[in-house]
Every structure is written in structure tokens, then in C-alpha cells.
Amino acid sequence: MEPRYDTLFYDGQCPVCAREVRTLRRLQTGQLLLADIHDQRNQALPDRETLLRRLHLMTWTGEWVTGLHATVRAWSHTPLGFLFRPLLWPGIYQLAAPVYARWADRRYQRKYACGACKIG
């Protein structure tokens, strides 16, 4: 049986993102690939701005998951995955999803949405 790898696309220029990825890299069990968005040249991927606005993970089957679903799926590759699963439970997800969306929007606005900033 072939290994089944998920791929997490992250913003390597974001200190918070880079810190989380360092932890994921250290703890993951070997079936999670970590890809810095700024190093990607694959035309089959979503555009860079889309990838930078929300966390994206491509499952081993080719399905895309984003936001909290991507976070939970990425952490499921570590011994700490059980701590993240409740984020998807009904009730908790309805509270956590808007908090994540607001944080992601603010992170993107601060880092990339100014007129003098250039992505890539």
C-alpha cells in the first residue's frame, strides 16, 4: 500500500504560522507534507492570494480543506490531534469559525493588503 500524504500550505513569512509549522514538523507522524506558499510554482494550485487568506490543506485524495478544518486535519497527524478535534464539534465550531475567519482576515490585511505591499 502506498503512503497517503496530506499537504499543508502555510505562509512561511508569517511568524505565527512559521512557529506552528515548526511544532507540526517536530510532532507529526510522517504523513503530513508542509509546503511554504511562497515557494510554490505549481499552476494547478489555487492562486497565491487565496492560499494566503486562509490555511489550506490538500488531502491525499486531492480534496481541499480550509480554515479550522485544515488546522484540525493537520494536527490529526500528531499525538496532539485529539486536542483540536473539538473545534469541529457543533456549537464549538459555530463559535470558533468566525473567530478564526476574523483572525485570518486581520492577519492578511496587516501583512499583504496595503498598497505598497507585493505578494511574492
C-alpha positions in Angstrom: 0.0 0.0 0.0 1.3 3.4 -0.9 1.7 6.1 1.8 -1.0 8.6 1.9 0.2 12.2 2.5 -1.8 15.3 3.2 -0.1 18.6 2.3 -0.5 21.7 4.4 0.2 25.0 2.6 1.3 27.7 5.0 2.6 31.3 4.9 6.3 31.0 5.7 6.6 34.8 6.1 4.1 34.8 8.9 5.9 34.4 12.3 2.8 32.8 14.0 2.3 30.4 11.1 6.0 29.5 10.9 6.0 28.8 14.7 3.0 26.5 14.4 4.6 24.7 11.4 7.8 24.2 13.3 5.8 22.5 16.0 3.8 20.4 13.5 7.1 19.4 11.7 8.5 18.2 15.0 5.4 16.3 16.2 3.9 15.0 13.0 4.0 11.2 12.4 5.3 11.4 8.9 2.3 11.6 6.7 2.0 15.4 6.5 3.9 17.4 4.0 4.5 21.1 4.8 4.7 23.5 1.8 5.5 27.2 2.1 3.1 29.1 -0.2 5.9 31.4 -1.2 8.0 28.5 -2.6 5.1 27.1 -4.8 5.2 27.4 -8.6 2.6 24.7 -9.4 0.0 26.1 -11.7 -2.6 23.5 -10.5 -2.7 25.1 -7.1 -5.2 27.9 -6.1 -3.8 31.4 -6.6 -1.3 32.6 -4.0 -3.7 35.3 -2.6 -6.4 32.6 -1.9 -3.8 30.4 -0.2 -2.6 33.3 1.9 -6.0 34.3 3.1 -6.9 31.0 4.8 -5.0 27.9 5.8 -5.3 25.3 3.1 -4.6 21.5 3.2 -4.9 19.2 0.3 -5.8 15.7 1.4 -4.1 12.6 0.0 -7.2 12.1 -2.2 -6.9 15.6 -3.7 -9.7 17.2 -1.7 -9.1 20.7 -0.4 -10.0 21.7 3.2 -9.5 25.2 4.6 -9.6 27.1 7.8 -10.4 25.2 11.0 -10.9 22.0 9.1 -7.3 22.3 7.7 -6.0 23.0 11.2 -7.7 20.0 12.7 -6.7 17.7 9.8 -3.0 18.9 10.1 -2.9 18.4 13.8 -4.5 15.0 13.4 -1.1 13.9 12.1 0.4 14.5 15.6 -0.2 12.9 19.0 -2.0 16.1 20.0 -4.7 15.8 17.3 -7.3 14.9 19.9 -7.0 18.4 21.4 -8.0 20.0 18.1 -11.0 17.8 17.2 -13.5 19.6 19.5 -13.0 22.7 17.2 -15.3 20.9 14.7 -18.0 19.9 17.2 -21.4 21.5 16.7 -21.7 24.5 18.9 -17.9 25.0 19.3 -17.4 25.2 15.6 -20.1 27.9 15.3 -18.2 30.0 17.8 -14.6 29.1 16.6 -15.1 29.5 12.9 -15.9 33.3 12.9 -13.1 33.8 15.4 -10.7 32.1 13.0 -12.1 33.9 10.0 -11.6 37.3 11.7 -8.1 36.4 12.8 -7.2 35.2 9.3 -8.7 38.3 7.7 -6.8 40.7 10.0 -3.5 38.7 9.6 -3.9 39.0 5.8 -4.8 42.7 5.9 -1.9 43.6 8.1 0.6 41.6 6.1 -0.4 41.9 2.5 -3.3 44.3 1.8 -1.5 47.6 1.8 -0.9 49.4 -1.5 2.9 49.2 -1.1 2.9 45.5 -0.4 3.6 43.0 -3.0 2.7 39.3 -2.7 5.5 37.0 -3.9 
